[in-house]
Amino acid sequence: MSKIVQKETILEHFKEPLYGNHGKRYVVLCGGAGSGKSHAICQRFTELFLTRPDTVFAVVRATMPALRKSVYLGTPSIIEQLNKWGVRAYQWLNKTEARLENPENGSVMYFIALDDKEKIKSMNINYVFIEEATELTLDKWRQLDTRMRRDNPYGINQMFIAYNPISYNNWVVQTFDVKPEDDPIKKKTFMHFSNFVKNPFCRREDVETWLANAKQSPEYYYTYIKGKPGVPRGLIYPNFQFTPAEYWDDEVWNEQPFYGVDWGFVDPMVLVEIRKHNGAYYIRNLFYYTEKTTQELIAFMKSKNVSRSALIYCDSAEKDRRVELNRAGFLAAVKAVKKVNAIISFVKAQKVIVDSAGPLGELARVETAGYTFKHDKDDMDKFIDEPEDGNDHFCQAVGYGIYTDHLRSTNIAVGNLVMTPTDGMEVDGFDDAMDVFDARPVERGYSPLRTSLV
């Protein structure tokens, strides 16, 4: 079978990512229309299926109708490729179960619609091919990645990913493309970009259609002609400015800092430092890490000499973690107001300057660029007043800090209580009141908590 492979043209620029000895777990082909990326992966996947005995493969797309029309039974596809190479593919195919079995070497290939991640829960796979990966969610990709754990005598297990970069803030772009080079996933990724210019088999009439569409839309031009992420639209915080902190006015550092916290573990946990100077907010991204505990955050804060009296506005979702901060001596760590639309409306009207220096500054910039409103499902050119989920950890921490401190400092009523400048907290019910009572800083000489019913 390996001799048959050599009879078909393999585009030169795909040889290194697909056949090279780079040892990367993730081979990501990003490209525009007609770039040949899906065909190239079909060629490689088919060759591996024919030449590597006792190996398990999975070909994945978001839905079965889309999978059938593309790399399962369409053009290009695995079945088409097998037929080209002289294999009677339909004799090997169990169409009911969407499974190919190679009788010559015992290898199996599953065609899976990942509309339900439970479908792969008990699987052990060697090689995965994801077509149009942007259709999946980050959580489903993580599940697939976890299942790619079967013993492989031929080397590492690999995932081949093909996609059109339809949105800068899509998880595929954020995970494999724009992250810093020292990111753990980025280190295991071979990233390749292409467009129709490198594919001599494109039809002229198709190219003319693509170019005509590109003249009408900058996003289409970037995505389908250049094969690059589209221009970000629907940005929530276009007002954020990014400048290294070393260029800030010296007077900024004389302002008393306060902080915002967005809890996380699988998702990043974030701590931002905020200073207000001459009506502008100056932000530093201090802590942005996954799989960190509250105690590790506390140790970090102590190592950075965060004042025990500093106001720290915490995500209200996990009260026990906020209490941990209180018990560690950070007695002004309090519950942030979590009114998403109100936070966005206020913060986007402010002048916000973010430290862009170093990896943490880059993470802040990348996340802000990807923090967008959701598209209107009835009109994809419009947006609704609801943020996309997932790419929001830094921005939420900033929002908690800026907005809640604004309410505290201006005696704004919150719920059925009034926040006064010495409160530092929204008290919501008896449980929160008891937390405040237990952590009250009276003995340290600070102003006691004061709340007033309205």
C-alpha positions as CSV (number, residue, x, y, z in Angstrom):
1,M,0.0,0.0,0.0
2,S,2.8,2.4,0.8
3,K,3.9,2.3,-2.9
4,I,0.4,3.5,-4.0
5,V,0.8,6.6,-1.8
6,Q,3.8,7.7,-3.9
7,K,1.7,7.8,-7.1
8,E,-0.3,10.8,-6.0
9,T,1.0,14.4,-5.7
10,I,1.6,15.6,-2.2
11,L,1.9,19.4,-2.1
12,E,5.5,20.3,-1.1
13,H,4.6,22.8,1.7
14,F,2.5,20.1,3.5
15,K,5.3,17.6,3.7
16,E,7.0,19.1,6.8
17,P,4.0,19.4,9.0
18,L,2.4,16.1,8.0
19,Y,5.4,13.9,7.3
20,G,8.3,15.6,9.1
21,N,10.1,14.4,12.1
22,H,9.1,17.3,14.3
23,G,7.6,15.2,17.1
24,K,4.7,17.6,17.8
25,R,1.4,16.3,19.3
26,Y,-0.8,18.8,17.5
27,V,-0.4,19.4,13.7
28,V,-2.6,22.4,13.0
29,L,-3.3,23.4,9.4
30,C,-4.9,26.8,9.2
31,G,-5.9,28.0,5.7
32,G,-8.2,29.8,3.5
33,A,-10.6,28.5,0.9
34,G,-9.0,26.0,-1.6
35,S,-5.7,25.8,0.3
36,G,-5.8,22.0,0.1
37,K,-5.3,21.4,3.8
38,S,-8.2,18.9,4.3
39,H,-7.1,16.9,1.2
40,A,-3.5,16.8,2.5
41,I,-4.6,15.5,5.9
42,C,-6.9,12.9,4.2
43,Q,-3.8,11.7,2.3
44,R,-1.7,11.4,5.5
45,F,-4.5,9.8,7.5
46,T,-5.2,7.3,4.9
47,E,-1.6,6.3,4.5
48,L,-1.3,5.8,8.3
49,F,-4.4,3.7,8.3
50,L,-3.0,1.4,5.6
51,T,0.6,1.1,6.9
52,R,0.3,1.1,10.7
53,P,-1.2,-2.2,12.1
54,D,-3.4,-2.3,15.2
55,T,-3.9,1.4,15.4
56,V,-7.1,3.4,16.2
57,F,-8.1,6.5,14.3
58,A,-10.9,9.0,14.8
59,V,-12.2,11.5,12.2
60,V,-14.3,14.1,13.8
61,R,-16.6,17.0,12.9
62,A,-19.3,18.8,14.9
63,T,-22.3,17.0,13.2
64,M,-22.8,13.9,11.1
65,P,-24.4,15.6,8.1
66,A,-21.4,17.9,7.8
67,L,-19.0,15.0,8.3
68,R,-20.7,12.9,5.6
69,K,-20.6,15.7,3.1
70,S,-16.9,16.4,3.8
71,V,-14.0,14.2,4.9
72,Y,-16.1,11.0,5.5
73,L,-17.9,10.5,2.2
74,G,-17.5,13.8,0.3
75,T,-14.7,15.4,-1.7
76,P,-12.0,15.3,-0.4
77,S,-12.6,12.4,2.0
78,I,-11.0,9.3,3.5
79,I,-13.3,7.0,1.5
80,E,-12.5,8.8,-1.7
81,Q,-8.8,8.6,-1.0
82,L,-8.9,4.8,-0.3
83,N,-10.7,4.3,-3.6
84,K,-8.1,6.3,-5.4
85,W,-5.4,4.1,-4.0
86,G,-7.1,0.9,-5.1
87,V,-8.8,-0.1,-1.9
88,R,-12.4,-1.2,-2.1
89,A,-13.3,1.1,0.8
90,Y,-17.0,0.2,0.9
91,Q,-16.1,-3.4,1.6
92,W,-14.3,-2.3,4.7
93,L,-16.9,0.2,5.8
94,N,-19.6,-0.5,8.4
95,K,-21.9,2.3,7.4
96,T,-24.3,1.8,10.3
97,E,-21.6,2.4,12.9
98,A,-19.6,4.7,10.7
99,R,-16.5,2.6,11.1
100,L,-13.7,1.4,8.8
101,E,-11.9,-1.8,9.6
102,N,-8.7,-2.7,7.8
103,P,-8.7,-6.5,7.4
104,E,-5.1,-6.6,6.4
105,N,-3.6,-5.0,9.6
106,G,-6.4,-4.8,12.2
107,S,-6.5,-1.0,12.3
108,V,-9.9,0.8,12.9
109,M,-11.1,4.2,11.9
110,Y,-14.2,5.8,13.5
111,F,-16.1,8.7,12.0
112,I,-17.6,10.7,14.9
113,A,-20.0,13.5,15.1
114,L,-19.1,15.3,18.3
115,D,-22.5,16.9,19.0
116,D,-22.3,14.9,22.3
117,K,-18.9,14.5,24.0
118,E,-20.2,11.4,25.7
119,K,-19.7,9.5,22.4
120,I,-16.0,9.4,23.0
121,K,-16.0,9.0,26.8
122,S,-14.6,5.4,26.9
123,M,-12.4,5.6,23.8
124,N,-8.6,5.2,23.5
125,I,-7.3,6.6,20.3
126,N,-3.9,7.0,18.5
127,Y,-4.6,9.6,15.8
128,V,-7.4,12.2,15.5
129,F,-8.4,14.3,12.5
130,I,-10.6,17.3,13.3
131,E,-12.2,18.9,10.3
132,E,-13.4,22.5,10.7
133,A,-12.3,22.5,14.3
134,T,-13.8,26.0,14.9
135,E,-17.2,24.3,15.0
136,L,-16.3,22.4,18.2
137,T,-16.1,23.9,21.7
138,L,-12.9,24.0,23.7
139,D,-14.4,21.6,26.2
140,K,-15.1,19.0,23.5
141,W,-11.5,19.4,22.1
142,R,-10.2,18.8,25.6
143,Q,-12.2,15.6,25.8
144,L,-10.8,14.4,22.5
145,D,-7.3,15.3,23.6
146,T,-7.8,13.2,26.8
147,R,-8.9,10.2,24.8
148,M,-5.8,10.3,22.6
149,R,-3.9,8.1,25.1
150,R,-3.6,4.6,23.5
151,D,-0.2,3.0,23.4
152,N,1.6,3.7,20.1
153,P,4.7,1.6,19.1
154,Y,5.3,4.0,16.2
155,G,5.9,7.1,18.3
156,I,3.7,9.8,19.7
157,N,0.0,10.0,19.2
158,Q,-1.0,12.9,17.1
159,M,-4.0,15.2,16.4
160,F,-4.4,16.7,12.9
161,I,-6.5,19.9,12.9
162,A,-7.9,21.7,9.9
163,Y,-9.8,25.0,10.1
164,N,-10.6,28.3,8.4
165,P,-9.7,31.1,10.9
166,I,-13.3,32.5,11.0
167,S,-12.8,34.6,14.2
168,Y,-9.8,35.9,16.1
169,N,-11.5,35.0,19.4
170,N,-12.4,31.4,18.5
171,W,-10.8,28.9,20.9
172,V,-8.8,27.3,18.0
173,V,-7.0,30.6,17.2
174,Q,-6.5,31.4,20.8
175,T,-5.2,28.0,21.8
176,F,-2.8,27.2,18.9
177,D,-2.0,30.5,17.2
178,V,-1.8,33.6,19.4
179,K,-0.5,32.2,22.7
180,P,3.1,32.9,23.7
181,E,5.7,30.5,22.4
182,D,6.4,29.2,26.0
183,D,2.8,28.1,26.4
184,P,2.7,24.3,27.2
185,I,0.3,23.6,24.3
186,K,2.0,25.9,21.9
187,K,5.3,24.0,22.5
188,K,3.6,20.8,21.3
189,T,2.1,22.4,18.2
190,F,3.2,22.6,14.6
191,M,1.3,25.5,13.1
192,H,1.0,25.8,9.3
193,F,-0.7,28.5,7.2
194,S,-1.7,28.3,3.6
195,N,-4.1,29.7,1.0
196,F,-5.2,28.9,-2.6
197,V,-2.1,30.5,-4.1
198,K,-0.1,27.4,-3.0
199,N,-2.6,25.0,-4.5
200,P,-2.1,24.5,-8.3
201,F,-5.3,22.3,-8.5
202,C,-7.7,25.2,-7.7
203,R,-10.2,26.0,-10.4
204,R,-10.1,29.5,-11.8
205,E,-13.8,30.1,-11.4
206,D,-13.6,29.3,-7.7
207,V,-10.8,31.7,-7.2
208,E,-12.8,34.5,-9.0
209,T,-15.7,33.9,-6.7
210,W,-13.6,34.1,-3.6
211,L,-11.9,37.3,-4.7
212,A,-15.3,38.8,-5.5
213,N,-16.6,38.0,-2.0
214,A,-13.4,39.3,-0.5
215,K,-14.0,42.8,-2.0
216,Q,-17.2,43.0,0.0
217,S,-15.9,41.9,3.4
218,P,-12.6,42.5,5.2
219,E,-13.3,39.4,7.4
220,Y,-13.8,37.2,4.3
221,Y,-10.6,38.6,2.8
222,Y,-8.5,37.7,5.9
223,T,-10.2,34.3,6.5
224,Y,-10.6,32.8,3.1
225,I,-8.0,34.6,1.0
226,K,-5.1,35.2,3.4
227,G,-5.9,32.2,5.6
228,K,-5.5,34.4,8.7
229,P,-7.8,35.2,11.6
230,G,-10.4,37.8,10.7
231,V,-10.4,41.3,11.9
232,P,-11.9,41.3,15.4
233,R,-15.5,42.6,15.5
234,G,-17.9,43.1,18.4
235,L,-15.1,44.0,20.8
236,I,-16.4,44.7,24.3
237,Y,-13.4,46.8,25.4
238,P,-12.0,48.7,22.4
239,N,-11.1,51.5,24.8
240,F,-8.3,49.5,26.5
241,Q,-4.9,50.9,25.7
242,F,-1.7,48.7,26.0
243,T,1.5,50.4,27.1
244,P,4.5,49.0,29.1
245,A,4.2,50.2,32.7
246,E,7.7,51.6,32.5
247,Y,6.3,54.4,30.4
248,W,3.5,55.4,32.8
249,D,3.7,58.7,34.6
250,D,5.6,58.5,37.8
251,E,2.6,59.8,39.7
252,V,0.6,56.7,38.9
253,W,2.8,54.7,41.4
254,N,1.8,57.1,44.2
255,E,-1.8,56.0,44.0
256,Q,-3.1,53.3,46.4
257,P,-3.7,50.1,44.5
258,F,-6.7,47.9,44.7
259,Y,-7.3,44.5,43.1
260,G,-9.7,42.3,41.2
261,V,-9.8,38.5,41.3
262,D,-11.5,36.0,39.0
263,W,-11.3,32.5,40.5
264,G,-10.3,29.5,38.4
265,F,-8.5,26.2,38.4
266,V,-9.1,24.4,35.1
267,D,-9.7,27.9,33.7
268,P,-7.1,30.6,34.6
269,M,-7.2,32.2,38.1
270,V,-6.5,35.9,37.7
271,L,-5.3,38.7,40.0
272,V,-5.0,42.2,38.6
273,E,-3.7,45.3,40.2
274,I,-5.6,48.6,39.6
275,R,-4.6,52.2,40.3
276,K,-6.7,55.2,39.5
277,H,-4.9,58.4,38.5
278,N,-6.4,61.5,37.0
279,G,-9.6,59.7,36.1
280,A,-7.9,56.8,34.3
281,Y,-7.4,53.3,35.5
282,Y,-4.0,51.7,35.2
283,I,-4.0,47.8,35.2
284,R,-1.3,45.2,35.7
285,N,-1.9,41.5,35.1
286,L,-0.1,40.0,38.1
287,F,-1.3,36.4,38.2
288,Y,-2.8,34.4,35.3
289,Y,-2.4,30.7,35.8
290,T,-4.4,27.4,35.6
291,E,-4.3,24.6,38.2
292,K,-3.4,26.9,41.0
293,T,-5.1,26.8,44.5
294,T,-6.1,29.7,46.7
295,Q,-3.2,29.0,49.0
296,E,-0.8,29.3,46.0
297,L,-2.4,32.7,45.2
298,I,-2.0,33.8,48.8
299,A,1.6,32.8,48.8
300,F,2.1,34.8,45.6
301,M,0.4,37.8,47.1
302,K,2.6,37.7,50.2
303,S,5.7,37.3,48.0
304,K,4.7,40.5,46.1
305,N,4.0,42.4,49.3
306,V,0.3,43.0,48.5
307,S,-0.9,45.1,51.5
308,R,-3.1,43.2,54.0
309,S,-5.4,46.3,54.0
310,A,-5.8,46.6,50.3
311,L,-9.3,46.2,48.8
312,I,-9.5,43.0,46.8
313,Y,-12.7,42.6,44.9
314,C,-13.3,38.8,44.3
315,D,-15.6,36.9,42.0
316,S,-18.6,36.1,44.1
317,A,-19.0,32.6,42.7
318,E,-16.8,30.9,45.3
319,K,-17.3,32.4,48.7
320,D,-15.1,29.8,50.5
321,R,-12.0,31.0,48.6
322,R,-12.6,34.6,49.5
323,V,-12.9,33.5,53.2
324,E,-9.5,31.8,52.7
325,L,-8.0,35.2,51.8
326,N,-9.6,36.8,54.8
327,R,-8.2,34.2,57.2
328,A,-4.7,34.6,55.6
329,G,-4.9,38.3,56.8
330,F,-6.3,39.9,53.6
331,L,-9.2,41.2,55.6
332,A,-10.5,43.6,52.9
333,A,-10.9,40.8,50.3
334,V,-14.6,41.2,49.6
335,K,-17.3,40.1,47.3
336,A,-17.4,41.9,44.0
337,V,-20.6,43.1,42.3
338,K,-21.3,40.7,39.5
339,K,-23.7,42.5,37.2
340,V,-22.2,41.8,33.8
341,N,-24.0,44.4,31.7
342,A,-23.6,47.1,34.3
343,I,-19.8,46.3,34.6
344,I,-19.3,46.4,30.8
345,S,-21.3,49.6,30.4
346,F,-19.2,51.4,33.1
347,V,-15.8,50.0,32.2
348,K,-16.0,50.6,28.5
349,A,-16.7,54.3,29.2
350,Q,-13.5,54.7,31.1
351,K,-9.9,55.3,30.1
352,V,-8.1,52.1,30.8
353,I,-4.4,51.6,30.3
354,V,-3.0,48.1,30.6
355,D,0.6,47.1,31.1
356,S,1.6,45.3,27.9
357,A,5.1,44.1,29.1
358,G,6.1,40.5,29.4
359,P,4.1,37.3,29.0
360,L,1.4,38.4,31.4
361,G,0.9,41.7,29.4
362,E,0.7,39.7,26.2
363,L,-2.0,37.4,27.8
364,A,-3.9,40.5,28.8
365,R,-3.7,41.9,25.3
366,V,-4.7,38.7,23.6
367,E,-7.7,38.0,25.9
368,T,-9.0,41.6,25.5
369,A,-8.8,41.3,21.7
370,G,-10.9,38.1,22.0
371,Y,-13.4,39.4,24.5
372,T,-16.4,40.0,22.2
373,F,-20.2,40.1,22.3
374,K,-22.1,37.1,20.9
375,H,-23.4,37.2,17.4
376,D,-27.1,37.5,16.9
377,K,-28.1,34.0,15.8
378,D,-30.6,35.5,13.3
379,D,-28.2,37.9,11.8
380,M,-24.5,37.0,12.1
381,D,-23.5,40.5,11.1
382,K,-25.0,41.8,14.3
383,F,-24.3,41.3,18.0
384,I,-26.3,40.9,21.2
385,D,-25.5,42.4,24.6
386,E,-24.0,39.2,26.0
387,P,-20.3,38.3,26.1
388,E,-18.9,35.1,24.5
389,D,-18.1,32.6,27.2
390,G,-14.6,31.4,28.0
391,N,-12.2,34.1,27.0
392,D,-13.0,36.5,29.8
393,H,-10.9,35.8,32.9
394,F,-8.6,38.9,32.8
395,C,-11.4,41.1,31.6
396,Q,-13.7,39.9,34.4
397,A,-11.1,40.5,37.1
398,V,-10.6,44.1,35.7
399,G,-14.4,44.6,35.7
400,Y,-14.9,43.3,39.2
401,G,-12.3,45.7,40.5
402,I,-13.1,48.9,38.6
403,Y,-16.9,48.7,38.9
404,T,-17.2,47.5,42.5
405,D,-14.6,50.1,43.6
406,H,-16.6,52.8,41.8
407,L,-19.8,51.8,43.7
408,R,-17.9,51.7,47.0
409,S,-16.3,55.1,46.5
410,T,-19.5,56.9,45.4
411,N,-22.0,55.6,47.9
412,I,-24.1,53.8,45.3
413,A,-26.9,51.6,46.4
414,V,-26.4,47.9,45.6
415,G,-29.4,45.6,46.0
416,N,-31.0,46.5,49.4
417,L,-27.8,47.9,50.8
418,V,-25.7,51.1,50.5
419,M,-22.0,50.7,49.9
420,T,-20.1,53.5,51.7
421,P,-16.5,54.3,51.3
422,T,-15.4,52.3,54.4
423,D,-17.5,49.3,53.5
424,G,-15.4,47.7,50.8
425,M,-18.1,45.1,50.4
426,E,-21.5,44.3,49.1
427,V,-23.3,42.3,51.8
428,D,-25.9,39.9,50.4
429,G,-27.9,38.1,53.0
430,F,-27.0,36.7,56.4
431,D,-24.2,34.3,55.3
432,D,-22.2,37.2,53.7
433,A,-22.9,39.4,56.8
434,M,-21.4,36.7,59.0
435,D,-18.3,36.3,56.8
436,V,-17.7,40.0,57.2
437,F,-18.3,39.9,60.9
438,D,-15.8,37.1,61.3
439,A,-13.2,38.8,59.2
440,R,-13.8,42.4,60.5
441,P,-10.6,44.4,60.8
442,V,-11.6,46.4,63.9
443,E,-8.7,45.1,66.0
444,R,-6.2,46.2,63.4
445,G,-7.3,49.8,63.6
446,Y,-9.2,49.9,60.3
447,S,-12.6,51.5,59.9
448,P,-15.3,48.9,60.7
449,L,-17.7,47.7,58.1
450,R,-20.8,49.9,57.8
451,T,-23.9,49.0,55.8
452,S,-27.2,50.8,55.7
453,L,-30.6,49.4,54.7
454,V,-32.5,51.5,52.2
